[in-house]
Amino acid sequence: MSYKEYIPSKNLNSIVDTIWIATNNGQEIESRILPDGYVDIIFDLGKQMLLSSGNEIRVSGMMTKFKRVVSKKNSETLGIRFKTGQFNSISNIPLSEIKNTAINASNLFPKLNNSFLEELTEKKCHFEKVQLINSFLTAEINWTVQDVYKLEHSVCESIRANYRELDLSLIAKNHCISLRQLERRFKTIVGVTMKEYHSIIRFNKTKDVIMENPNLSLLSIAFDNGYFDHSHLTKEIHKISGLNPSEL
């Protein structure tokens, strides 16, 4: 199984986090996808995929809990990972409607049909596939909405910067908006509540610390990352990932 990430074209840098391609040239593999705070458009490539009528091209909403997926033998999957809150640059769907689920991409983007999938599949190399994706995105993006959602993007940055101690009332005050209004706007544009987004960010920060420092005590990691204690850390990690800290 190989996984590679590609930088989108320069004009897309503010909207797309990465374009990724996962290739499985071996046997069928079951894996666990963990919440990362992003929304993806996912393409199942390969001649065998074109024979079915499922969600070969789908929009995967933001996840708050893990998901088990199966990578089929000799398959290739391509994904467009959007920066948090930036999917609205190409679609006005309330992202809260697709939390923890996926929908057929053609419901939102008529161009993403079997013809597009065939063209993408027949590209000879990853570079050509990425170029086709860049062209599609450049044509679809509504550049005028960037300023409309500045508040939500700023709130995301505040949560990422202060993930150890979350004070939603203070964040709302700093952005000159009522907490109730902010919560409604944030959930619609980002796809999850501010508390859920905070949990995802803190989980990923903590996961990285655990994996990079196997000898560090979990109690110390818990305190350093804003959890009440070892038990709170373990409970939250298991809730999101289905795993214990030692299994990450």
C-alpha positions as CSV (number, residue, x, y, z in Angstrom):
1,M,0.0,0.0,0.0
2,S,1.4,3.4,-1.0
3,Y,0.2,6.8,-0.2
4,K,1.4,10.1,-1.7
5,E,0.3,13.7,-1.3
6,Y,0.6,16.4,-4.0
7,I,0.6,20.1,-3.6
8,P,-2.3,21.7,-5.6
9,S,-1.6,24.5,-8.1
10,K,-0.7,27.8,-6.5
11,N,-4.0,29.5,-7.1
12,L,-5.7,26.7,-5.0
13,N,-3.4,26.9,-2.0
14,S,-5.8,28.8,0.2
15,I,-8.6,26.3,-0.4
16,V,-7.1,22.9,-0.9
17,D,-4.9,21.3,1.7
18,T,-3.6,18.5,-0.5
19,I,-4.5,16.1,-3.3
20,W,-3.7,12.6,-2.2
21,I,-3.4,9.2,-4.0
22,A,-3.5,5.8,-2.3
23,T,-2.5,2.8,-4.3
24,N,-3.0,-0.8,-3.2
25,N,-1.2,-3.3,-5.5
26,G,-1.5,-6.2,-3.0
27,Q,-4.4,-7.9,-1.2
28,E,-7.5,-6.4,0.2
29,I,-6.8,-4.3,3.2
30,E,-9.1,-3.1,6.0
31,S,-8.0,0.1,7.7
32,R,-9.3,2.7,10.2
33,I,-9.7,6.3,9.1
34,L,-9.5,8.8,11.9
35,P,-11.1,12.2,12.1
36,D,-8.7,14.9,10.8
37,G,-10.9,18.1,10.6
38,Y,-11.3,18.0,6.8
39,V,-13.8,17.4,4.0
40,D,-12.7,15.4,1.0
41,I,-13.9,14.6,-2.5
42,I,-12.9,11.0,-3.1
43,F,-12.5,9.1,-6.4
44,D,-12.4,5.3,-6.6
45,L,-10.2,4.7,-9.7
46,G,-9.7,1.5,-11.6
47,K,-11.5,-0.2,-14.5
48,Q,-13.3,-2.6,-12.1
49,M,-14.9,0.4,-10.3
50,L,-16.5,1.7,-13.5
51,L,-18.7,-1.4,-13.8
52,S,-20.6,-0.6,-10.6
53,S,-23.1,2.2,-9.8
54,G,-22.2,3.1,-6.3
55,N,-20.4,6.2,-4.9
56,E,-17.3,6.0,-7.1
57,I,-17.0,9.7,-6.7
58,R,-18.2,11.0,-3.3
59,V,-18.1,13.9,-0.9
60,S,-17.0,12.7,2.5
61,G,-18.2,15.0,5.3
62,M,-16.2,15.9,8.4
63,M,-15.9,13.0,10.8
64,T,-16.1,13.1,14.6
65,K,-15.5,9.4,15.0
66,F,-13.4,6.7,13.2
67,K,-14.6,4.8,10.2
68,R,-13.5,1.4,8.9
69,V,-12.8,1.2,5.2
70,V,-11.7,-1.6,2.8
71,S,-9.0,-1.0,0.1
72,K,-9.7,-3.5,-2.7
73,K,-7.0,-5.5,-4.3
74,N,-5.2,-3.6,-7.1
75,S,-7.2,-0.4,-6.5
76,E,-6.3,3.3,-6.5
77,T,-8.1,6.1,-4.7
78,L,-7.6,9.8,-5.2
79,G,-8.8,12.5,-2.8
80,I,-9.1,16.2,-2.7
81,R,-8.7,17.4,0.9
82,F,-10.2,20.8,1.5
83,K,-8.9,23.2,4.2
84,T,-11.4,23.6,7.0
85,G,-14.3,25.8,6.1
86,Q,-13.1,26.1,2.4
87,F,-15.4,23.5,0.8
88,N,-18.0,26.3,0.7
89,S,-15.9,27.8,-2.1
90,I,-17.3,25.2,-4.5
91,S,-20.6,24.2,-2.9
92,N,-23.2,26.0,-0.7
93,I,-24.4,22.8,0.9
94,P,-24.6,23.1,4.7
95,L,-21.8,20.8,5.7
96,S,-23.6,19.8,8.9
97,E,-25.9,17.7,6.7
98,I,-23.1,15.3,5.7
99,K,-21.3,15.0,9.1
100,N,-19.9,11.4,9.5
101,T,-21.3,10.3,6.1
102,A,-20.7,10.6,2.4
103,I,-22.9,11.5,-0.6
104,N,-22.6,11.0,-4.3
105,A,-20.5,13.9,-5.6
106,S,-22.6,14.2,-8.8
107,N,-25.5,15.5,-6.6
108,L,-23.4,18.6,-6.0
109,F,-21.2,18.7,-9.1
110,P,-22.8,17.5,-12.4
111,K,-19.3,17.4,-14.1
112,L,-18.2,14.7,-11.7
113,N,-19.8,11.9,-13.6
114,N,-18.7,8.6,-15.2
115,S,-17.1,10.4,-18.1
116,F,-14.9,12.4,-15.7
117,L,-14.1,9.3,-13.8
118,E,-13.1,7.5,-17.0
119,E,-10.9,10.4,-18.1
120,L,-9.2,10.5,-14.7
121,T,-8.7,6.8,-14.6
122,E,-7.1,6.7,-18.1
123,K,-4.5,9.4,-17.2
124,K,-1.1,7.6,-17.4
125,C,0.6,9.1,-14.3
126,H,-0.2,10.8,-11.1
127,F,1.0,14.2,-12.4
128,E,-1.7,14.1,-15.2
129,K,-4.4,13.1,-12.7
130,V,-3.5,16.0,-10.4
131,Q,-3.5,18.4,-13.3
132,L,-7.0,17.3,-14.3
133,I,-8.2,17.8,-10.7
134,N,-6.5,21.3,-10.6
135,S,-8.4,22.2,-13.8
136,F,-11.7,21.0,-12.4
137,L,-11.3,22.9,-9.1
138,T,-10.2,26.1,-10.8
139,A,-13.3,26.1,-13.0
140,E,-15.7,25.3,-10.1
141,I,-14.5,27.6,-7.3
142,N,-16.4,30.7,-6.5
143,W,-13.7,33.1,-5.6
144,T,-16.1,35.8,-4.3
145,V,-17.1,33.9,-1.2
146,Q,-13.6,34.0,0.4
147,D,-14.5,37.2,2.3
148,V,-17.9,36.0,3.3
149,Y,-16.6,33.3,5.6
150,K,-13.6,35.1,7.1
151,L,-15.2,34.9,10.5
152,E,-15.6,31.1,10.5
153,H,-12.0,30.7,9.2
154,S,-10.7,33.0,12.0
155,V,-12.6,31.0,14.6
156,C,-11.0,27.8,13.3
157,E,-7.6,29.4,13.7
158,S,-8.5,30.5,17.3
159,I,-9.5,27.0,18.2
160,R,-6.4,25.5,16.7
161,A,-4.2,28.0,18.5
162,N,-5.9,27.6,21.9
163,Y,-6.9,23.9,21.8
164,R,-5.6,23.3,25.3
165,E,-8.1,25.7,26.9
166,L,-11.3,26.3,25.0
167,D,-13.4,29.3,25.9
168,L,-16.2,29.7,23.4
169,S,-17.7,32.7,25.0
170,L,-14.3,34.5,24.7
171,I,-13.9,33.5,21.1
172,A,-17.4,34.9,20.3
173,K,-16.6,38.1,22.2
174,N,-13.3,38.5,20.3
175,H,-15.2,38.2,17.0
176,C,-18.0,40.6,18.0
177,I,-20.8,38.1,17.6
178,S,-23.1,36.4,20.0
179,L,-22.2,32.8,21.0
180,R,-25.6,31.5,19.7
181,Q,-25.1,33.1,16.3
182,L,-21.5,31.9,16.0
183,E,-22.4,28.4,16.9
184,R,-25.1,28.3,14.2
185,R,-22.8,29.8,11.5
186,F,-19.8,27.6,12.4
187,K,-21.8,24.4,12.3
188,T,-23.2,25.2,8.8
189,I,-19.9,26.3,7.3
190,V,-17.4,23.9,9.0
191,G,-19.7,20.9,9.4
192,V,-19.4,20.3,13.1
193,T,-20.0,22.3,16.3
194,M,-17.1,24.3,17.7
195,K,-16.8,21.8,20.6
196,E,-16.6,18.9,18.2
197,Y,-14.0,20.7,16.1
198,H,-12.0,21.4,19.2
199,S,-12.1,17.7,20.2
200,I,-10.9,16.7,16.7
201,I,-8.0,19.2,16.9
202,R,-7.0,18.2,20.4
203,F,-7.2,14.5,19.5
204,N,-4.8,14.9,16.6
205,K,-2.4,17.1,18.5
206,T,-2.4,14.5,21.4
207,K,-2.1,11.6,19.0
208,D,1.1,13.1,17.5
209,V,2.6,13.6,20.9
210,I,1.9,10.0,22.0
211,M,3.3,8.6,18.8
212,E,6.4,10.8,18.9
213,N,7.1,10.3,22.6
214,P,6.3,6.7,23.6
215,N,8.1,7.0,26.9
216,L,6.2,10.1,28.1
217,S,3.6,9.4,30.8
218,L,0.0,9.7,29.7
219,L,-0.8,11.7,32.7
220,S,1.7,14.3,31.7
221,I,0.4,14.3,28.1
222,A,-3.1,14.7,29.4
223,F,-2.3,17.8,31.5
224,D,-0.2,19.3,28.7
225,N,-3.0,19.0,26.2
226,G,-6.0,20.2,28.2
227,Y,-7.5,17.0,29.5
228,F,-8.5,16.7,33.2
229,D,-6.5,13.6,33.8
230,H,-5.3,10.2,32.4
231,S,-8.8,8.8,32.5
232,H,-10.3,11.7,30.6
233,L,-7.6,11.5,27.9
234,T,-8.2,7.7,27.5
235,K,-12.0,8.1,27.3
236,E,-11.8,10.9,24.6
237,I,-9.3,9.1,22.5
238,H,-11.4,5.9,22.5
239,K,-14.5,7.8,21.7
240,I,-13.0,9.3,18.6
241,S,-10.7,6.5,17.4
242,G,-12.1,3.4,18.9
243,L,-8.6,2.7,20.3
244,N,-6.7,3.1,23.6
245,P,-3.8,5.5,23.7
246,S,-1.3,2.6,23.5
247,E,-2.9,1.4,20.3
248,L,-2.5,4.6,18.3
